[in-house]
Amino acid sequence: MPIASVHNLVKIYSKPGTFVEVPALRGIDLSFEEGEYIAICGASGSGKSTLMNILGCLDRPTSGRYILGNQDVSHLSDNELSDIRGQRLGFVFQNFNLIPQLTVLENLEVPLFYQGVDAGVRRERALVVAKKVGLDDRADHRPMELSGGQQQRAAIGRALLNDPYLLLADEPTGNLDTTTGQLILNIFDELHDAGKTVLMVTHEREVAARCGRVIKLRDGLVVSDEVQIRQPV
């Protein structure tokens, strides 16, 4: 059974104050197996971020189905989607999205805080993950005291804390210089090698080359879906 799948997925946005409708996804069928390393590519406006938002339960499809594990999550309530995000999904964004007032450890603990996990357990798991992403010596620092690469490491750590079904990364190296970006991609390679299922939105050919499967979108449709030999740097 796939770890996640979408069936005839359609997403249409309405322009506020008008009757204009903009189709972002036009009937997509995809399935993702546990342990895959997938790049979702396409030009601006191709639908890749919309697809990622639906896969991440940040948005709902207009029609069609999204099966995560063995549950149809297509039309759950906001509270139910929030629970799914907290328990089954991990997110890494281009802009890090760390809370500036919190330390690295406190940022790592956020997903477990919202699940009501005991403070001692949260801290213990956060310390383990901080070490895994190489931030154990920066655990008490706040985001403004970190480099861009360190902030993205913290964001990856936060995404891992709930041991997610899917690790979703949206242009995770977009705000980083080339050298730092390579170091961050090395972490994703290691996570995949350890068995994590990784879906990464990217417009960079070099980033997609590191993945074992590349899905290309154009105008809200899948135009290619290919397995390839990974080319890690």
C-alpha positions in Angstrom: 0.0 0.0 0.0 1.4 3.5 -0.8 2.2 5.7 2.1 0.2 8.5 0.3 -1.7 8.9 -2.9 -3.9 11.4 -4.7 -6.7 10.6 -7.1 -8.1 12.9 -9.8 -6.9 15.9 -7.6 -8.3 19.2 -8.7 -7.7 22.6 -7.1 -9.4 25.8 -8.4 -8.8 29.2 -6.9 -11.3 32.0 -7.2 -10.1 35.6 -7.6 -11.6 37.7 -4.8 -14.3 40.0 -5.9 -14.6 38.4 -9.3 -16.1 35.4 -11.0 -12.7 34.4 -12.4 -11.6 30.9 -11.5 -7.9 29.8 -11.9 -7.3 26.1 -12.1 -4.0 25.2 -10.3 -4.3 21.4 -10.4 -6.3 19.7 -13.2 -6.8 16.1 -12.2 -3.6 14.6 -10.8 -3.1 10.9 -10.0 0.1 10.1 -8.0 1.1 7.6 -5.4 4.2 7.6 -3.1 5.8 4.6 -1.6 7.5 4.5 1.8 11.2 5.4 1.6 11.0 7.2 -1.7 13.1 10.4 -2.4 11.0 12.5 -4.7 11.5 15.8 -6.5 8.5 17.8 -7.6 9.5 20.2 -10.4 8.0 22.7 -12.7 8.0 26.4 -13.7 6.3 29.1 -11.6 2.5 28.5 -11.9 2.9 24.8 -12.7 1.0 23.8 -9.5 3.9 22.3 -7.6 3.4 24.4 -4.5 -0.3 23.9 -4.6 0.3 20.1 -4.7 2.7 20.4 -1.8 0.3 22.4 0.3 -2.4 19.7 -0.3 0.0 16.9 0.5 0.9 18.8 3.7 -2.7 19.2 4.7 -2.3 23.0 4.5 -5.0 23.2 1.9 -7.9 21.1 0.6 -8.5 20.0 -3.0 -11.6 21.4 -4.8 -12.3 17.8 -5.8 -10.6 14.4 -5.8 -9.1 12.4 -3.0 -6.0 12.5 -0.9 -5.2 9.2 1.0 -2.5 9.5 3.7 -1.7 6.1 5.2 -5.1 4.4 5.0 -7.2 7.6 5.7 -8.9 9.9 3.3 -7.9 13.4 4.5 -9.4 15.3 1.5 -12.2 17.0 3.4 -11.4 16.9 7.1 -12.1 19.8 9.3 -9.4 22.4 10.2 -8.9 20.8 13.6 -8.6 17.3 12.1 -6.1 18.6 9.5 -4.1 20.3 12.3 -3.9 16.9 14.1 -2.8 15.2 11.0 0.0 17.8 10.4 1.2 17.5 14.0 1.2 13.7 14.0 2.1 12.5 10.5 3.8 15.3 8.6 7.0 17.3 8.8 7.7 20.6 6.9 10.8 22.4 5.9 10.3 25.8 4.2 12.5 28.1 2.2 12.1 30.8 4.8 12.8 28.5 7.8 9.6 29.7 9.7 11.3 29.6 13.1 9.8 31.5 16.0 12.3 34.3 16.7 11.6 34.5 20.4 12.3 30.9 21.1 15.7 29.0 21.3 16.6 26.2 19.0 15.4 23.6 21.5 12.2 25.5 22.1 11.5 25.7 18.3 12.2 22.0 18.0 9.7 21.3 20.8 6.8 23.2 19.1 5.1 20.3 17.3 5.1 18.2 20.5 3.9 21.2 22.6 0.7 21.4 20.4 0.2 17.6 20.9 0.3 18.0 24.7 3.4 16.0 25.2 5.0 16.3 28.6 7.7 19.0 28.9 10.3 16.6 30.0 9.7 14.2 27.1 9.7 17.2 24.7 13.0 18.4 25.9 14.6 14.9 25.8 13.5 14.3 22.2 14.5 17.8 21.2 18.0 17.3 22.5 18.3 14.0 20.5 17.2 15.7 17.3 19.4 18.8 17.9 22.4 16.5 18.0 21.2 14.7 14.8 21.2 17.9 12.8 24.4 19.2 14.3 23.0 21.9 16.6 23.6 20.5 20.0 26.2 23.2 20.6 23.7 25.9 19.5 20.6 24.6 21.3 20.2 27.6 23.6 20.6 30.2 20.8 17.7 32.0 19.1 17.3 32.1 15.3 18.8 35.6 14.9 22.0 34.3 16.5 22.3 31.5 13.8 23.5 31.4 10.3 21.1 30.6 7.5 22.3 27.1 7.3 21.9 26.6 11.0 18.4 28.0 10.9 17.5 25.5 8.2 19.1 22.7 10.3 16.8 23.8 13.1 13.8 23.7 10.7 14.7 20.2 9.6 15.0 19.1 13.2 11.6 20.5 14.1 10.1 18.6 11.1 11.6 15.4 12.3 10.6 15.6 16.0 7.2 13.8 15.4 8.9 11.1 13.2 6.6 12.0 10.3 5.2 9.7 7.6 6.3 12.3 5.0 9.0 14.9 5.2 7.9 17.8 2.9 10.5 20.4 1.8 9.6 23.5 -0.3 12.7 24.9 -2.0 14.7 24.2 1.2 18.0 25.7 -0.2 16.4 28.7 -1.9 17.7 31.2 0.7 21.1 29.6 1.1 24.5 30.0 -0.7 25.7 27.1 -2.8 28.0 25.6 -0.2 25.5 25.8 2.7 22.8 24.5 0.4 24.9 21.4 -0.3 25.3 20.7 3.4 21.6 20.9 3.9 20.9 18.6 0.9 23.4 16.2 2.5 21.1 16.0 5.5 18.1 15.1 3.3 20.3 12.5 1.6 21.1 11.0 5.0 17.5 11.1 6.1 16.4 9.2 3.0 19.2 6.7 3.4 17.9 6.1 6.9 14.4 5.3 5.5 12.6 8.6 5.6 10.1 9.4 2.8 11.1 12.8 1.4 9.2 15.0 -1.1 11.0 18.1 -2.2 9.7 20.9 -4.4 12.5 22.4 -6.4 13.2 24.3 -9.6 16.9 23.4 -9.5 18.0 20.6 -11.8 21.0 19.8 -9.5 18.7 19.3 -6.5 16.3 17.1 -8.5 19.3 15.0 -9.6 19.8 13.9 -6.0 16.4 12.3 -5.9 15.4 8.8 -7.1 12.2 10.0 -8.7 11.3 13.2 -10.5 7.7 14.4 -11.1 7.4 17.4 -13.5 4.2 19.5 -13.5 3.1 21.9 -16.2 -0.2 23.9 -16.1 -1.5 21.8 -13.2 -0.9 18.5 -14.9 1.8 15.8 -14.5 3.8 15.8 -17.7 6.4 13.2 -16.6 7.1 10.9 -13.7 10.4 9.2 -13.9 12.6 7.0 -11.7 16.3 7.9 -12.1 19.7 7.0 -10.7 20.5 9.4 -7.9 23.4 11.7 -8.3 24.4 12.9 -4.8 27.2 15.4 -4.7 
